[in-house]
Amino acid sequence: MSPHYPLTYTTASVPDARRSEILASPQFGRHFTEHMATAVWTIEDGWHERTVGPLEPFTLHPGTAALHYAQEIFEGLKAYRHADGGVFLFRPEANARRFARSAERLALPQLAEEDFLASVEALVRADERWVPTPISEESLYLRPFMFAADEFLCVRPPERVIYSVIAWPTGPLFASGHTGITLWVSGRYTRSAPGGTGEAKCGGNYAAGVAAQIEAKQHGCDQVMYLDRIGGEGNLEESGTMNLCLVTSDGHLITPALGTILEGVTRDAILTLAAEHALTPMEQMISLDELRSGVADGSFTEAFAAGTAAVITPIIGFKGEGYAFTVGTGTPGKHTLALRDHLLDIQYGRVADHHGWMRRVL
Ligand SMILES: *Cc1c(COP(=O)(O)O)cnc(C)c1O
């Protein structure tokens, strides 16, 4: 039997007019829905206290472990409303499995796949009114997370952990999502290293990336491109919240191999869809030098970033200390836009779901 998250409906509903206003211009991570799912894990009792109730603050002791040692992981997925009014999740099983891998890396307890799915689905049902009817790319973003809640400041595997899911309506992430973004290749900061936490979706990776993001903005760029700094200038990794994909003039779709990067669900979907666009998918190391010369001689024709929040965002140029170059014609590439439309069409139910990726909740 799948775990049950009993619902206590909020008694302080957001007025309809206010909710309509928020849904009309959603902002990423700004206006949260009315409910949250929670569960507690203790070393004695395992997972228990599963509930969906009104969204409310946590009361945390100042000595709570996660506040000091960042034992925290999270996930990100979306609920999409289809034309028939139904609400669907995109490959939530993949998020559940990645959450389990992140938990293992951060020495947090495992949450079973069916538990993850039950919590996310229970929250979507409770907050159904917050799933936007799409005009362009609106959806309900779901954020499962888990943290060490011990009131004990010794570095060790936790004995008390809180799991929760919150949600917010969201629209297109970048204003420049259709025109393309420019990435700052950081020569100063790295995101991860072999044996580090690069493959885990953990808050600590993001905390360490903010300084690099400031550097990118100072150079007029939208996001950071991280290098592994192994050999020469290093190899391309990812953009910190999005994976990197390149298209070649001879029909390959190349993305950096796994190891120190996050294994994106979007990345995986693109590798699968590539063949339907007459592109041969390849996962391999690409050095900054290869990118620079490949862009110059026309063998790399397109670049894009991929992730749940931003879907597929065209990359039109790269900048670094003392250099800048444009990809292709400096406009979004045709394969990039076709893959983007294809993925969105699957997610919003506008084309058949041949891969069995959509999971109906309502
Ligand atoms: C979440 C995330 C991505 C994208 O993963 P998706 O599953 O496609 O959303 C890429 N890089 C990092 C660092 C991430 O945290």
The ligand as an SDF file (V2000), in Angstrom:
LIG
                    3D

 15 15  0  0  0  0  0  0  0  0999 V2000
   18.3310   20.5250  -10.9910 C   0  0  0  0  0  0  0  0  0  0  0  0
   19.6100   20.8060  -11.6600 C   0  0  0  0  0  0  0  0  0  0  0  0
   19.7840   20.6620  -13.0400 C   0  0  0  0  0  0  0  0  0  0  0  0
   18.6730   20.2870  -13.9900 C   0  0  0  0  0  0  0  0  0  0  0  0
   18.0790   19.0570  -13.6910 O   0  0  0  0  0  0  0  0  0  0  0  0
   16.6160   18.7290  -14.2100 P   0  0  0  0  0  0  0  0  0  0  0  0
   16.3090   17.3970  -13.6090 O   0  0  0  0  0  0  0  0  0  0  0  0
   16.6480   18.7080  -15.6580 O   0  0  0  0  0  0  0  0  0  0  0  0
   15.7390   19.8120  -13.6680 O   0  0  0  0  0  0  0  0  0  0  0  0
   21.0530   20.8770  -13.5630 C   0  0  0  0  0  0  0  0  0  0  0  0
   22.0750   21.2420  -12.7720 N   0  0  0  0  0  0  0  0  0  0  0  0
   21.9370   21.3880  -11.4420 C   0  0  0  0  0  0  0  0  0  0  0  0
   23.1050   21.7620  -10.6300 C   0  0  0  0  0  0  0  0  0  0  0  0
   20.7050   21.1960  -10.8380 C   0  0  0  0  0  0  0  0  0  0  0  0
   20.5800   21.3640   -9.5330 O   0  0  0  0  0  0  0  0  0  0  0  0
  1  2  1  0
  2  3  1  0
  2 14  2  0
  3  4  1  0
  3 10  2  0
  4  5  1  0
  5  6  1  0
  6  7  2  0
  6  8  1  0
  6  9  1  0
 10 11  1  0
 11 12  2  0
 12 13  1  0
 12 14  1  0
 14 15  1  0
M  END
$$$$
